[in-house]
Amino acid sequence: MYIFSLKGCWLVTVGTGVRSAIAPGAWLTSAPPLTGPAATDVLPIMTESTGTSVAAFPVTTAFELPNATIERDLGVAFGLVVRSMGAVKSISAGFKALRQGEVSEYTQLLEDSRRHAVDRMVENARLLGANAVVAMRFDSSEMGQQLTEIVAYGTAVLVRPASPSA
């Protein structure tokens, strides 16, 4: 399970699909399930998994975690993925591109690649001894005409729950 901070609330992902949301600062506790349409809008499952069992691991684009204290900065953690779509899917995507609109083959490839890069970044952060990643970002580039590189990177940190102020 990963926990991402987006627009003031936390999105909890189990495997690769968004399952529930929790309030900021409640990242050490279990999250209530979403209700309404968002509860059924689960992202597709990644086609290649890194195979690691993932416990709650906060990942945020912010520079700090609400209700948590960063005890130690452990350096940069990153996850890198280089992907090719393959000849058959590239031909299919080429025909779809001719008629305008979304090219679902490329969208799926990039979504899967980003999730795989985040998985690798979390594995790298754990190897550094971290229990969270802050300031997470994505970057991408093309390598030739057929390859796409996606990197997820952030600062691996050791955090603890903040002490309640008196």
C-alpha positions in Angstrom: 0.0 0.0 0.0 1.3 3.5 -0.9 -0.1 6.7 0.4 0.1 9.8 -1.9 -0.8 13.3 -0.8 -2.9 15.1 -3.4 -4.7 18.4 -2.8 -5.0 18.2 0.9 -6.1 14.6 1.3 -4.2 11.3 1.1 -4.9 8.7 -1.6 -4.2 5.2 -0.4 -3.2 2.7 -3.1 -3.3 -1.0 -2.6 -1.2 -2.7 -5.3 -1.7 -0.3 -8.1 -5.3 0.8 -7.7 -6.6 3.7 -5.6 -8.8 2.1 -2.9 -9.5 4.8 -0.3 -8.7 8.3 1.0 -7.8 9.6 4.4 -7.4 12.9 6.0 -3.9 14.4 6.2 -2.0 13.3 9.3 -3.9 10.0 9.6 -1.4 8.1 7.5 -0.3 5.8 10.3 -3.8 4.5 10.8 -6.2 2.5 8.5 -8.2 4.5 6.0 -12.0 4.4 5.6 -13.3 3.3 2.2 -14.3 5.9 -0.3 -18.0 6.3 -1.0 -19.7 7.4 -4.2 -18.3 7.2 -7.8 -14.7 7.5 -6.8 -14.9 4.2 -4.9 -15.4 2.4 -8.2 -12.9 4.3 -10.3 -10.0 2.0 -9.7 -6.9 2.4 -11.8 -6.0 -0.6 -14.0 -3.5 -3.1 -12.6 0.1 -2.7 -13.6 1.1 -5.3 -16.2 4.5 -5.9 -14.6 4.9 -5.9 -10.9 8.1 -5.7 -9.0 6.8 -8.5 -6.8 7.6 -6.9 -3.4 5.1 -6.9 -0.6 4.4 -3.3 0.1 3.2 -2.1 3.5 2.0 1.5 4.2 4.7 3.8 2.8 3.9 7.5 2.5 4.9 9.2 -0.7 4.2 12.9 -1.2 5.0 15.7 -3.6 5.1 18.1 -0.6 8.3 18.8 1.4 6.8 17.5 4.7 4.2 15.1 5.9 1.3 16.5 8.0 1.5 15.4 11.7 4.9 13.9 11.2 8.4 14.9 12.0 11.3 14.2 9.7 14.0 12.8 11.8 16.6 12.2 9.1 17.1 12.9 5.4 18.6 9.8 3.8 19.2 11.2 0.4 17.7 10.8 -3.1 15.7 7.7 -3.9 14.8 6.9 -7.5 13.1 4.4 -9.7 13.9 4.1 -13.4 12.0 2.3 -16.1 12.7 2.2 -19.8 9.8 0.8 -21.9 9.0 0.0 -25.5 5.5 -0.6 -26.6 6.4 -3.3 -29.2 5.7 -3.4 -32.9 2.1 -4.6 -32.9 0.8 -2.1 -30.4 2.8 0.7 -32.1 1.1 0.0 -35.4 -2.3 -0.1 -33.6 -1.5 3.2 -31.8 -0.3 4.7 -35.1 -3.7 4.1 -36.7 -5.5 5.5 -33.6 -3.3 8.6 -33.7 -4.5 9.3 -37.3 -8.1 9.8 -36.1 -7.3 12.2 -33.2 -8.3 11.7 -29.6 -6.6 9.7 -26.9 -4.3 6.9 -27.9 -5.1 4.3 -25.2 -2.1 2.1 -25.9 0.3 5.0 -25.0 -1.8 6.1 -22.0 -1.7 2.5 -20.6 2.1 2.2 -21.3 2.8 5.5 -19.5 0.5 4.7 -16.5 2.1 1.3 -16.0 5.6 2.8 -16.4 4.9 5.5 -13.8 3.6 2.9 -11.3 6.6 0.6 -11.9 9.0 3.6 -11.4 7.3 4.5 -8.1 7.6 0.8 -7.0 11.3 0.9 -7.7 11.7 4.3 -6.0 10.0 2.9 -2.8 12.2 -0.2 -3.0 15.3 2.1 -3.3 14.1 4.3 -0.4 13.7 1.2 1.8 17.2 0.1 1.0 18.3 3.4 2.3 16.4 2.8 5.5 13.6 5.2 4.9 9.9 4.9 5.9 8.6 7.7 3.6 9.5 9.7 0.5 8.9 13.5 0.3 9.3 15.9 -2.6 8.5 13.1 -5.1 8.6 14.0 -8.8 8.4 12.3 -12.2 10.6 12.9 -15.2 10.5 11.3 -18.7 12.3 11.4 -21.9 12.5 9.5 -25.2 15.4 7.3 -26.1 15.3 6.9 -29.8 12.0 6.5 -31.5 10.7 3.4 -29.7 11.8 3.8 -26.1 10.5 5.9 -23.3 12.3 6.5 -20.0 10.3 7.3 -16.8 12.0 8.2 -13.6 10.4 8.7 -10.2 12.6 10.4 -7.6 12.3 12.0 -4.2 13.9 12.5 -0.9 14.0 9.3 1.3 13.3 10.2 4.9 12.9 8.6 8.2 9.7 10.0 9.9 7.9 9.6 13.2 4.5 10.9 14.3 4.7 14.4 15.5 4.4 15.0 19.3 1.1 16.6 20.3 1.7 20.2 21.3 0.7 21.2 24.8 
